Amino acid sequence: MAKKLGVTEATIRRQRFTFREKAKRAKLYLAIYEQVFEAKPTTDNAIIPIHNSAIYVDDRYLITEQEKQHILETSFCSLEPLVLKTFLPKEKSCHSY
């Protein structure tokens, strides 16, 4: 595609990245619009409020109650006491509890 348009491959990559970021923002704006102006969502589809100690707020904080429950069920063996199933291979962490 780059040769066809007479631009570099880096230009194509940058444009693709820009379009992906704009699509993310559009989805966020649509979700906010629906939350504010449209019918109130069910509790399973409601976005969980962001905690007060969050420093950098980004898309990772946009999670519904249903998604939160799925993450808890798939990531932890038990919640009382809190027992994590596994660590991702790329995560740097201490393995002693």
Secondary structure, 3 states (H helix, E strand, C coil): CHHHHCCCHHHHHHHHHHHHHHHHHHHHHHHHHHHHHCCCCCCCCCECCCCCCCCCCCHHHCCEHHHHHHHHHHHEEEECCEEECCCCCCCCCCCCC
